Amino acid sequence: MSTSTVINPATEQEIRTVEQVDEAGVDDAVARAIAAQRAWAARPPAEKAAALRAFASVVDAHVDELAAIEVANSGHPIGNAEWEAGHVRDVLNFYAASPERLSGQQIPVAGGLDITFNEPIGVVGVITPWNFPMTIASWGFAPALAAGNAVLIKPAEWTPLTTIRLGELALEAGLPEDLFQVLPGKGSVVGERFVSHPDVRKIVFTGSTEVGTRVMAEAAKQVKRVTLELGGKSANIVFEDCDLERAAATAPYGVFDNAGQDCCARSRILVQRSVYDRFMELLEPAVKGVVVGDPTSRDTEMGPLVSAAHRDSVASYVPDDAPVAFRGSAPSGPGYWFPPTVLTPQRNDRTVTEEIFGPVVTVLPFDDEADAIAMANDTNYGLSGSIWTDNLSRAVRVARAVESGNLSVNSHSSVRFNTPFGGFKQSGLGRELGPDAPLHFTETKNVFFAIGES
């Protein structure tokens, strides 16, 4: 069996080797998951709910351990990693309420009784990215399990460790063996077999739009259900009537969180021309104040990029002649570091149109509300974004006009487990999270009972 080596991106030191599952291993896992799913689906709703609460409780007892693993494997600052582990616990607790609430409908019809059932799909394949490994995994497995499915997860090759540990904790919590399996391996092997295997009935994929389109095309051959959460190039729109000091102070954290490795990053800051110069004056100290360094330190706000290859990709967007307005700082020496960087390019520059997925932000001026909306929508993506204004009417108008699945006004909030998350256009297909997420892992069965006259 082949193995992969996991590297600490802050030190470039090897952490451990991980055995990679091959195609035969996937087939074996699917066969075992089918049997486990049938037994799980037959359990009373209250039992499934109790099992998910027990899983949440075990995760809660291991928050510190999971956070430490994520710091070492992904380079996330310790405070962020602790929040992420707690988020997994909270997502499990939230969806633990779902098994007893998948009630279906009774629909009035002539000549009888008509009811619907929310039947589990069966075996679900979840393919997760490297930027938020355990949180995004939970968005797939928690509602899928709550709906009565079995789950197979393929973690990203660079960052598999927290997901592997969650699979172990699921067993410690008492979830049935084979119901929730973590299968590390290459996307070209494990991921592709998830998509091609006829008994994996749904794919949840988070990653690049390029790979997502291939997943969708291959899944179409079997009319396989898919949820896709893909790329983003979100806009942070700053109007002249907002609290400009607050908008500038918070802008770095809307894009440089997780070193910009976030599909929701507000990587285009659009500023009304009348306040553009003042905004840039306020933005510079905010950017230079971002604390970049050792992820184990409580003071650190931004860690390294995930790998040397990804650092090279980000650096390619900032050549020596790039229109750099100013930069923050980053450590020298070992580690895949890149400083927070602010560019002032032309509107058609590739830094404005392509997802960089690193701590690089472009700032461009706009003239009026119509210009801001046109600029915000001038992208193939539509995942997230922010609107800064003290005019309520403008906030509503712009929020309705911007083609994006998740927007926040006077903040940079994007993801809450109790609200739906997903994108417009090439940012994805379907929605994750929110109260309806378990329904996306079910098929609606309609049953009509004829009732004769007495």
KAPE-V292044 format. One record per backbone hydrogen bond with DSSP energy under -0.5 kcal/mol. NH is the residue of the N-H (numbers start at 0). CO is the residue of the C=O. If there is no record, write none. Layout:
BEGIN
nh | co
NH | CO
NH | CO
END
This chain:
BEGIN
nh | co
3 | 17
5 | 15
7 | 12
8 | 6
10 | 7
11 | 7
14 | 5
15 | 5
17 | 3
19 | 1
20 | 183
25 | 21
26 | 22
27 | 23
28 | 24
29 | 25
30 | 26
31 | 27
32 | 28
33 | 29
34 | 30
35 | 31
36 | 32
37 | 33
38 | 34
39 | 35
40 | 36
41 | 37
42 | 38
42 | 39
46 | 43
47 | 43
48 | 44
49 | 45
50 | 46
51 | 47
52 | 48
53 | 49
54 | 50
55 | 51
56 | 52
57 | 53
58 | 54
59 | 55
60 | 56
61 | 57
61 | 58
62 | 59
65 | 61
66 | 62
67 | 63
68 | 64
69 | 65
70 | 66
71 | 67
72 | 68
73 | 69
74 | 69
74 | 70
75 | 69
77 | 294
80 | 76
81 | 77
82 | 78
83 | 79
84 | 80
85 | 81
86 | 82
87 | 83
88 | 84
89 | 85
90 | 86
91 | 87
92 | 88
93 | 89
94 | 90
95 | 91
96 | 92
96 | 93
97 | 94
98 | 94
100 | 97
101 | 97
102 | 100
106 | 104
106 | 113
107 | 105
108 | 111
111 | 108
112 | 448
113 | 106
114 | 446
115 | 104
116 | 444
118 | 116
118 | 442
120 | 440
122 | 198
123 | 121
123 | 149
124 | 201
125 | 123
125 | 151
126 | 124
126 | 203
127 | 125
127 | 153
135 | 131
136 | 132
137 | 133
138 | 134
139 | 135
139 | 136
140 | 136
141 | 137
143 | 139
144 | 140
145 | 141
146 | 142
147 | 144
148 | 143
149 | 121
150 | 178
151 | 123
152 | 180
153 | 125
154 | 152
163 | 159
164 | 160
165 | 161
166 | 162
167 | 163
168 | 164
169 | 165
170 | 166
171 | 167
172 | 168
173 | 170
174 | 169
178 | 175
179 | 175
180 | 150
182 | 152
182 | 180
183 | 181
188 | 185
189 | 185
190 | 185
191 | 186
192 | 188
193 | 189
194 | 190
195 | 191
196 | 192
199 | 196
200 | 122
200 | 198
201 | 122
202 | 224
203 | 124
204 | 202
204 | 226
205 | 126
206 | 228
211 | 207
212 | 208
213 | 209
214 | 210
215 | 211
216 | 212
217 | 213
218 | 214
219 | 215
220 | 216
220 | 217
221 | 218
222 | 219
223 | 218
224 | 200
226 | 202
227 | 428
228 | 204
229 | 227
229 | 426
230 | 425
233 | 264
234 | 383
235 | 267
236 | 234
236 | 385
237 | 235
237 | 269
238 | 236
238 | 387
241 | 238
243 | 241
246 | 242
247 | 243
248 | 244
249 | 245
250 | 246
251 | 247
252 | 249
253 | 249
253 | 250
254 | 250
254 | 251
255 | 251
258 | 255
259 | 256
260 | 257
261 | 259
264 | 261
265 | 253
266 | 264
267 | 233
268 | 361
269 | 235
269 | 267
270 | 268
270 | 363
271 | 237
272 | 365
274 | 271
275 | 271
275 | 272
278 | 274
279 | 275
280 | 276
281 | 277
282 | 278
283 | 279
284 | 280
285 | 281
286 | 282
287 | 283
288 | 284
289 | 286
291 | 289
292 | 301
296 | 293
299 | 296
300 | 290
301 | 290
304 | 335
310 | 306
311 | 307
312 | 308
313 | 309
314 | 310
315 | 311
316 | 313
317 | 314
321 | 318
323 | 321
324 | 341
325 | 341
327 | 339
335 | 8
336 | 334
340 | 358
341 | 325
342 | 360
343 | 322
348 | 345
351 | 348
352 | 348
353 | 349
355 | 353
359 | 357
360 | 340
361 | 266
362 | 342
363 | 268
365 | 270
371 | 367
372 | 368
373 | 369
374 | 370
375 | 371
376 | 372
377 | 373
377 | 374
378 | 376
385 | 234
386 | 407
387 | 236
388 | 386
391 | 389
394 | 390
395 | 391
396 | 392
397 | 393
398 | 394
399 | 395
400 | 396
401 | 397
403 | 401
404 | 381
405 | 382
407 | 384
409 | 386
409 | 407
415 | 413
418 | 415
420 | 431
423 | 381
425 | 379
426 | 423
427 | 424
428 | 227
431 | 420
433 | 416
434 | 417
436 | 433
438 | 435
439 | 435
439 | 436
440 | 437
441 | 438
442 | 118
444 | 116
444 | 442
445 | 443
446 | 114
448 | 112
449 | 447
450 | 110
451 | 449
END
